[in-house]
Amino acid sequence: MHKETELKLRASRETLAALREHPLLKKRNKSGWQTRELLNQYFDTPERDLSAARVALRLRRDGEVIIQTLKCRGQSVAGLSERNEHEWHLDKVKLDLKKLDATCWPEQLAELDKKTIKPLFTTDFTREYAEIAWGRGKAKVVIEAALDQGFVIAGKRKEEICELELELREGTPEALLELAAELAASLPLMPCDISKAERGYRLLDPDSYELGLPVTELQAEMQLDDAYAALAWQLLGSSQRLAEQYRHNGHWRLLQDWVRCLAELRALTASLGQAAPRPTTRALRASLDALLEDWRPLVLAGNDDEDIRRAAPEQFAEELEDPRWGQFSLETARWLSARAWTAERKGRGERQGKAQLASWLQHLLGEESRALKLPLYVQRPEDLAEQLPRIECVQTWLHHARQVLDLPQQDRLYGELNKLHELAEQPLVEEGKEELLEARIEQARAIEQNRAWKHLLKA
């Protein structure tokens, strides 16, 4: 068994051609580009038991070599994945079930009748690969770069494979992100948190692709730095999966949720105060603001306009053809991996970053609730939109950290804040203006009467 650490980046055929001649890869290419044909058959039970256990079972034919592989899904975010992999060389193209013993077979599948495992789909592609190596400080980095082109085929359905894979052979995972970010600075490379096996399952069952990542379990006593890092990684990873699935099927709800992920990451980052000095977050905030400036108005308009919803997938495809999205994703992953928000802080900022989450959060939400000054916007509902950043701050923390707060009716408060947020986002146009202003007033008053809100005002 060995641990596989790799980064997948979706690309166009034109981008793959450009990568072959990219100066950075040419300079570090120690082997030259080589080519091989990889023919892969994936297996599972009719009930998809292996998929449910996050296991992929594959037979690969690489020239005359036949390899049986068992992969156990590990951590994966922003296209960077780490997973355990078992391989066996076979004499013929036939699954050897005897290899799947207790030394590698997941315990949750111990009672499975392995004879029910059958061929399910194929992923056949041409791989151009090269050894990329360089010195990084005093350490050596060795990465296999692979340009894959082909198809996933499940019955009569198929999907194109066109991607760059960077697999770490020597060095640290940060080196993968560093190389990918340098390539993505000028080429449209989309970090792609979906394996070829997941694409096959998605062809068989469109709903099989999991959009969400495991929920981050926050603890009251954990440090603010750890809580922020966990939530930011989750939001970045979720935004990647939402982008991939919206690119695939164009369902409007996915684009709404993608924008929400970006807005929540922006709100969390802005809420850290001295724990994240503004110079350390400037680039991240600017990138998020640029994305939200383009896409939030479109989503708001599209909620009531079918023509906008129909045109949005093509506009999103154009977004992915630009380097911006890939560059943002990879640079953010590098920033989070380095915990760069801690780099320049001192004194009070250091104490805040190491503060227990529950006490820090109670204080923050109290400050934000008082600063929101809802009674003022009962009198001036036309100005409520100026408080959207504060509303989003409270919303986001209530969404992700409610388990560490001791508040009555906090679920109801979260729902009421969502309604206020929707009303604050709606533009004040002449038609329906009075009704909208009245709705804002009523919703502000509903929040003022909420027990959790009263509790926060006193915090």
N, C-alpha and C positions, 0 to 999 in steps of 0.2 A: 504494500500500500504506500502511496505517496500523496502529498497534498498538492493540489493543482491551484495555482494562483494566476488568474488571467483577467484581461480586460477586453470586453467586446465592444466594437464600435461599428454601428451601421454606416454604410457608405454607398455612394452611387458607383456605377462602373467607371465613370469619368474620374472620380476621386481615387479609386483603386489604381487607375493608370497613373495618376499624378503621384501617388505614394511610391510607386516603383522608382521614380526619378527624383524623389524628394531629397534635397541636399543633406538633410540631417541623417536620413537613413543611408544614403550613399556613403557618407563619411564614416559611419559606424558599422557598415555591412562587412562582416568578416568571412562570409561564405559565398556571397553571390546568391541570386534568386534561383531556387530550384523548384521543380513542379512535380506534383504527384496527384493521382486520382484516388479519391477516398469514397468508397461505397459502403454505406452504413445501414444496417437494419436494426430497428428498435423493437423491443419486446415488452409485453405487459399481459395481464389477464384481461378477459372481457370486461371485468368490473373496474379496471384501472387501479388495482391495488398497489402496484409499484409507484405509480404517480402520486397516489394519496400519501404514500410513505416518503415522498420526496426522493425517490430512487430512480435512476435511469439505467437500463440494461441494454447493451448494444453489442452487435457483432460488426466489426470493421474489416473490410478487405482493402489492404494497401499494397498494390502490386501483387506479389505472391505471398505476402504476409497476412495472416488472419489473426485478429486480436479480439478477445472477448473482454468487455469493460463493464464494470459496475461503478456508477458514480452516485455518491450520496451528497445531496445538496447541502451546502453550508451557508455561510454569510454571503450576501450579494447586495451591492448598492452602487449606484452610479455606473453600472456596467462592470465593476470590479468584483470578482467572485473568488471565494476560497472554498474548496470542497475536497473531500477525500475520494481517492480514485484507486480501484483495484483492477489490474490487468493480467490477462493470461494469454499466451500464444497457443493457438490451436493448430491441429493438422488439417482440419477440414472446416468448411463453412456450415457448421452445425453447433447450436448452442449446447454447451456442456454444463448441465444443471448440477453435476457433482461438485463443480468449483464453488458453487454458491452455498458454502457451509457456514458454520457459526462464527468463523474467524472474520467474515465480512458481511454476512447477511443480517439486515436489521432485525432486532429483537421483536419489533411489532409485526414482522411478517413470519414469525417462527411457525405459526400454524398454517401458513399458506401451502396449498398443494401446488408445487412448482410445475407439475405436469399441465396445469391450466395456462401456463405462460405461452403466448403465441406471438408471431410477427404482427406488428401494428402499422408501422410506416417506415419510410426510408428518408435519409438525407444524403444525397449524392452530390458531390461537388469537387471542383478542381482547386487545389491549394498550391499557391506559390508562397514559398517560405524562405526565410533567411535568418541567420544568426546575427543579431545586433548587439554589439558590446562596446562599452566605454568605461572610463574611470570616473567615479563619482566621489570626490574627496579622496580618501585613502582606500575606498572599497571599489570592487569591480562589479559591474552590472552586466548580466547576460540575459537577453530576452529573445525569444523566437517570435518574429513577426510573420503573420500568415495572412495572405490575401485570399479569401474564400469566395468562390462564385459557383452557384449551382441551384438546386431546388430541394425543398422539402416536399415529399409526395405522400399523401394519405388517400388511398383510393383514387377517385377522380379529381381530387382537389390538390392544388400545389401552390407553393409560395416561393418566391425567389430568395436565394441566399446571396447576399452581397455585403461582406463585412471584413473588417480588419480585426484580427485577434492578436493580442500581445500577451504572451505567456512568459511568466518569470521563471528563469532557470537559475539565476544567481543574483543576489542583492535583496533589496527591500521593496515591499509593495509601493512605497512612495515613488520609486524610480519609474514604475509603470505609469502612474498618474502624471509624473513630470514629463516623460516622453510623449504621452498622449496629448497633454495640454500644449506642448510645443507644436505638434503636428496640427492640432485643431485650431491654432491661431490663424491659419490661413486656408484650411480646408474644412468643408462641412463634414464633421465626424460626430455622430450621435451616440453617446454612451447608451448601450442597449442591454438592459437587465432582463434579457430573455434568451434562453439557450435554444439550440437547434431542436432539442427534444421537446421543449415547451411549445415551439412553433408547430411541431407535428401534432401534439395533443390539441392545440388550438384549432387546427384544421379539422380534427375529428369532432371537437366540441368547442364552439366559440366562447362558451362561458367558463372554460377550464382555466383560463389565464387569470391568476390571482392579481388583482389590482393593488391590494393593500399589502403592506409588510406587517410582520408581527408587531402588535401594539407595544410601545415602550412602557415598561412597568416602572413608573417613578416611585421613589420612596421619600417620605417626609424628611428623613435625616440626610439624604444624599446632598452632595455639594451642588451649588448652582451650575458650576462649570460642567459637571457630569450630566446634569439634567438637560442643559442647553445642547450639549454635543449629541446626546441620544436623540432628542427631538429633531434637531437639524438634520442629522443623518437620515432619520425616518422620512422627513418631509422631502429631502432631496431624492431619496430612492423612490418614494411614491410618485413624485412628479415625473421621474423617468418612466415608470411603468405606465402612468396615465398617458404620457406623450406617445409611447410605443403603441398602446391600444387605440388611442384616438387616430393615430396615423393609419392603423390597420382597418378600423371599421367606421370612423367618423361619427360616432354617437355623441350627441351634443353634451350629455351629462358629463362625459369624460373631460371635455374642454372646460366646463364649469369647475370641475374638481381640480383640474390642473392649475387654473388661475387661483383657486382657493389655497392650494398648497404653497404657491409662490407668495401670496399675500400673508399667509401665516408665518412663513420663514422670515419675511420682512418685518412683521410685527414682533416676533420673538427676538430678532437681532436688535431691533431698536429699543426693546424694553430693558436691555442689560445694564444700561447706565454706565457707571464707572467701572463695572466689571469687564466692559468691552470698550476701551477708549475709542472715540469716533474715528481717528486715523486708521485703526486696525480693521474697521468694518466698512470703510468708505467705498472700496471697490465692490464689495458684495452688495451694499445698498444701492449703488449706482446701477449695477447690472440688473438687480431685481426691479428697480424703478423703471428702467428702460423697457423691460419685458411687460410689466404691469401697465405702463403707459400705453402700449400698443394693444394689449389683449384684453384688459379689463373693460374698456369702453365697448369693444366689439362684443364681448359676452353679454354685457348689460343690454346693448341694443338688440342682440340676437335673441334674448329671452322673449321678446315680443314681436320678432320679425322672422318669419320662416325663410325669406329670401337670404337673409344674413346667415342663418344657420346652414342653409344649403351651400353657400359659397365658402363657408369657413374651412372645410377640409382642404380645399385647394390653397387657401391662404396659409394654412398650417404647414402644408407641404413646402411652400415657399420659405417659411421660417426655417424648416429643417434643411433646406438647400443652402442656407446662409451659415457661416461658421459660428454665429452668435450663440445658439443654444448649446452646442457641444462645448464651446469654450467656457461658457458660464458654468455648465455642469462639472466639467473637469477641474476648473480653477476653484470652484466651491469645494469639491471633494479634497483637493490639495489643502485648502485653507482649513477645513475641518480636521483633516488628518494631523496637521501641524498645530492645531489649537492656536491659531494665529491671533485670536482676539486677546490672548493672555500676554502677548509679547511685550507690550509697552506700559502695562499698568503698574502702579505702585500703591503702597499704603492702603487707602480706603478701597480702591478698586480690587486689590488682592484679597482683602478681607471679604468683600462682597462676593467675589468669585468662589470663595471657599465656604461661604455661609450655607447653613442648612436650607434646603429648598423651601420647606413649609413656612419658616419664619420670614425669609426674604420675600416670598410670594405674597404672604398676607400683607406685608408692608407695601409692596408694589401695588397690589390691587386696591388697597385703601387709598393710596396717593392718586392713582388714576381715576378712581370713582369720584373722589372729591373734586379733582381737576376738571372732570367732565361737566360739572355744574348743570345738571339736568333742569333744575328750576329756571335757569336763565333761558334754556332752549324751549321751555314751555311758553315763555314770553316771546322768544324769537325763533320759531321753528324753521324759518327760511334760512337760518345760518347753521343748521345742524350738520351739514356736510363737512364743515371745518373740523368737526370732532371725530371724523371717521378713523384717524389713526389711533385715538384713545379707545374708541369702541372696539377696534380690531385687536388691540393689545389685551383687553379684558376678555374678549371672546376667545382668543387663541389659547390663553392660559387656562380658562375654564374648560375648554375643549379637551386639552391634553393633560391637565394636572389636577382634575377635580378630586382624584382619590387622595391627594395629600392635603386637601383643604377641609376644614371642619365648618361647613356652612349649611344652614338650613335652606331648603328650596333652591339649591344651586343649579339643579337641572332645569328647573323652571326659569331661573334667571338667565341661563344660557339661551334657552328658547326665546325669551323676551328680547334679549340683546340681538339675536339674529333678526328678529322682526324689525327692530329699530335700525339695524344696519341696512336692511333692504330699503327701508323708507328713506334713510339718509342718502343712499346712492341714487335714488330716482331723481332725474333732473326736474327742475321747476319750470315747466312749460305752462303757457296760459291756460290751455285746456286741462282741466282737472287739478289746477294749482290749489284751489281752496280745499278740495277734498284731501289732497296730499298733506297740506299743512295741518289740517285737523287730525289726520291719522298720526302724524308725528307727535302732536301734543298728547293725544290719548296714549300712545305707546310710551312716551317719556313718563307719563303719570303712572302707568302700569308698572314700570320698573321701579319708580320711587316707592311704590307700595310693597315691593317684594322684600321678604324678610332677609334674604341673603344680601341684597343691596344695602339695606339698612345696617346690617352687620359690617359690611365692608366700609361704609362711611365712617364707622366708629373705630376702625382698625388703626 
